Amino acid sequence: MSLILEGFMGSGKSAVGRMLARKTGTDLIDTDAEIEKRQQKSIPEIFERSGEEAFRQMETSMLQGLLLSDVNAVISLGGGTPVREANRSYIRQLGKVIYLKASADILINRLRRGVGERPMLAGGDLETRVHELLEKRESAYLSLADEVIEVFEDDVTTVCGRIMERCGDTAGSWKDTGKS
């Protein structure tokens, strides 16, 4: 079983995932990075050339593959991955889900600082898009979460500490704590 990090873009999933994997001696699987590696294209290029639906299918295929491989890792999901109902089913089977929940203001500040190109934020005012997407995604995040970790303007170490307090500090300690 794995520890899965979900949350909105800019919530810290990738950075927290790297530190958690290092601290627990497990692998990190960043689904966005894996898709980029497999496709040999950036996510903005995939969106531009193939469209959002094709990208979402790539996410679903990746989750199916992770299930088949019986992986034990820290998995950082793309922000939109939990929106698909089928994906939620796969994610539940993979392990314990941690929702890194940040306020819209924190997310907007982080995204404004240039966390990279975000296709889902294109074509509109950043604040409006963040609020719209958060409203659409929040129920999916909450429905999956075994634990909700509030993210403030904390550093990665603090967030990791909160997760490890709630889930244990070794990879094996979360193995048997996923939803049944």
N, C-alpha and C positions, 0 to 999 in steps of 0.2 A: 504494500500500500504506500501511497505517496502523500505528501503534504502539498496542497494546491493553493496557490495565491491567486485571488481574483480581486477585481476592483477596476475603477475607472482609470483611463490613461493619466499618467502623472501621479498616481497614488503611491508609487514606489515599489511595485511588484518585482521589477527586474533587479533593482539594487538590493532589496530585502532578500530576494531569492538567492542572489549570489552569496550574501553573507550567511544566510541560513544553511545553504549547501556546504559552505566552507566549515562552519561551526559544527555541523552534524556529520561531516565526512560522507555526504551523499552527492550524487550528481545533480546538476541544475539543468532542467529542460525549460528553456524559454520558448514558448510555442511560436511567437512572432519571429524570433531569430532562426529557429529551425525551419520555418516555412521559407524565409529569405534564403537560407543556405540551400535548401532543396530546389527551390525555383531559380536560384542564381539571379534574383531580382530583389530590389527593395520592396517593401510593402506599398509605398506610393506608386511604384512602377506596376506592381501587380494590379492595384486598383485601376490605374489608368489603362492598362492594356487588356485586362481580363474582366474587370468589374468587381464590385463588392460581393456579389453572389458567388463567384468563382473562389474568391478569397475565403468566404465563410465555409464553402465546401472543403477547402484545404484544411481549415481548422478542424472540421468534423472528421475528416480522414486521419488527421494526426491523432486525435483523441482515440479513434478506433484502433489505430496502431499501437498506441501506448497501452491500451487495455489488453491487447493480444500479447504484448511483450511482458506483462505482469511486472511492470517497472516499480522500483522503490526509489523515489527521487523527490526533490523539491521541483514542483512544476509551476511556472509563472505563465498564466494565461493572458492572451490578448484581451483588452478591455471589452470587446463585443462578443467574445466566445460564449459566455453564459446565456446570451439572449436566445439562442436557438434551443428549443425544447429538447431535441435529440441530444444536443451537447450536454445539457444539464444531467441527463440520464448517464451519459458516459463519465462525466466529471464525478458524479456521486460514487460511481463504482471504483474510481481510481484512488480515493482515499479521503482524508480529512481536508475540508475546505475552509480557508481563512479569507474573510472579506476584509481587505484594507480599505476602510471607509474614511474618506476625507471630504470636507465641506467643499461646496462649489467655489468659494473664495480661495481656498488653499489650492485647489486644482487649477483654477484660472491663473493664479500667480505663478505656479510652477510651469504651466504650459506656455505662459507668456515669456518666460525666461528662455525659451527655445529648447525644448526637450526633443527636437527633431520634427520632421514633417509628419503630420497626422492627417491622413486622407479624410477621416470622419469629421474633421474640424474645418475642412475647406468650404469655401462658398458662403461665408457669412461672418457675422460678428462673433468673436471668440466666446464672449460671455453668454450670448444667446444660445450658441451651439452646445456649450457645456451644460447649461441648464436643461435644454431640450433632451440631450442624450442621457443625462443623469436621471431625468424623470422617466425615460423609457426603460432604463436598465436597472434601476434600483430594486424593483421587485424581484427580478431574476437573481441579482446578487444576494439578496436577503433569503430567497427561497433555498439557495444552495448552501449558505454559510453554516458551518458547524460552530464557528467562532467569528465574532465581529471585532476587529481591532481598530479602534479610532486612531486616525493618523492626523496629527496636528502639524506644527512646523518642527517635528522631531527629526533627529538624525536617524540614520539607518540602524545604528546600534541600539537605540532606545526601542524602536519598533520590533527589532529582532528579539530583544529581551522580553517584551510583552508577549510575543508569540511563544517563545520558549517557556515562559512561565505557565502559559495556559496549555501548551501541548507537550511539554517535556523537552529536554535538551539533547536527546539523542534520537537518531533516525528511528530506531525500533520502538521508541515510546509512543509514537502516534500510529503505529501499525494497526492496533486493535481498537482504535478510537473513532474510526470513520462511521458514518451513518449505516445502519443495517437495512 
